[in-house]
Amino acid sequence: MYLVKDILDEKGYELYTIDPQATVYEALKKMAGQNIGALLVEDKGTIVGIFSERDYARKIILQGKSSKDAKVGDFLSERIYYVKPTSSTNDCMQIMTDHRVRHLPVLEGDKVIGIVSIGDIVNKIIQSHQNTIQQLEDYIVGKTLPHV
């Protein structure tokens, strides 16, 4: 079983934030430039929400609003679900499924240290399954399993 810490150790601990007064267009440019799907919205050092591609699609485009005029703070998701570095990929998947979210900021104490996405979680679960399959195949053909 993998932990959130394992994912962050691999992908990095970079955090990308945006001010709630920034335009949605600025947020989209930042997400595209970093190849990410969400930004934490930070106001004077405090996380006040998260803005994602999904927010853009559902709250801006479908409502016929202009991304160059709309402010991120007016369209962010205020309810954020957090995980800890010690949370398992299964814990993350359960939270993401139950609450229909695709991004989970990672809290260590009261500080956000990273963020994991549904893609990160699925990739780690696939890796775990591939490792299990390889170990079983090795066992079947008589290779010695490493001591854990």
C-alpha positions, 0 to 999 in steps of 0.5 A: 500500500502506498501513502500520499508521501510516496506520491509527493516524494516522486512528483514533488511538493510544488504548490501553485496558488492564485489570488481570488482577485485574479481573473479566471483567464489568468488562472487558466493560463497558469494551469496550462503553463504548469500542466496542472488541473487546479490551483489553490486559491490563497488570500493573504496567506490563507487557503480560501478554496480551490479552482479547477478546470472542472469549476471553469467548465461548469461555472464559467463556460456553461453559464456563458461568462467571460474568463477575462472578466470573471474573478477566481474568487467568485467561482472557486470551490470553497469546500476543500477535503485534505489528506495527510502525508500518511494517508493511503491511496485507498483513503484518498480514493474513498474521499475523492469518490465520496465527495466527487473531487479530483484534487486533495491538498496535503496537510502536515500539521496546519501547513499545506505541503502539496497536492495530489490528483486523481491521476496521481492516485490511480497511477500509484494504485496501478503501480501497486497492482503491477508490483503484486502481479510481478511478485506472484509471477516470480513466486509461480516460476520459483524466484525467491521473493525479497524479504520485506 
